[in-house]
Amino acid sequence: MDMDPTKYRRLREAMVKNQIAARGITDENVLAAMRKVPRHLFVSEALQDQAYADHPLPIGEQQTISQPYIVALMTQALQLDKNSRVLEIGTGSGYQAAVLAQIAFRVYTIETIRSLHMNARMLFDRLKYNNIVTRYADGTKGWAEESPFDAIMVTAGAPDIPAPLVAQLDVGGRMIVPAGQMYSQTLVKLVRDEQGIHQSDLGGCRFVKLVGEHGWGNGE
Ligand code: SAH
């Protein structure tokens, strides 16, 4: 079976042109990655025809795959190159990790919902994305054994910037995290240099909540 028919390749080209390049994303690596990754395979079959539309989509377990433009914006903000080691919190469908993996050396991605973790793992295998390493755990604690990272991306909304993640960011490293209220956040970018941590805001956004020890907790 053709996993990536012409129909979807055309929709993907149009997505990159009209939603991403047209809104000012200029990093050629990001544009190329998003032209390449078959986003329709990261959603359920019933939603495949909507996969390239300009909005987020449900992926089950009350979670969502981000709007394509947000994926591009957050990826560009990490300033990746082919040597980068990247940590992602919130594997979800696996789409964001797949985009990161086109550009970076290796992607470490953590998911706290078992079924999503398992599905993403199987899809990475099927698509032969061999530079993605997955883990089923509370991502707010980071991945100490593999730290420090050149870049860290959190794809769920946090009440505060999780301290363990900041601690696992290398000197020269970049981190992007939606932080703020439960139903609306600001995309925060952190950069670590010799002097310390520098923070800037990339605008408003709305993500599903980051649970776990350094997130909104686990509801107990
Ligand atoms: N990057 C994903 C977006 C997924 S939505 C994609 O491209 O599809 C956010 C995901 O973060 C959800 O799957 C949710 O279960 C997960 N999540 C929330 N809190 C988490 C935590 N503490 N550790 C790991 N994953 C978490």
Residues whose N, C-alpha, C, O or C-beta is under 5 A from the ligand:
A	BS01	SAH	Q63 T64 I65 S66 I89 G90 T91 G92 S93 G94 Y95 Q96 I110 E111 T112 I113 L116 A137 D138 G139 T140 T155 A156 K209 L210 V211 G212 G215
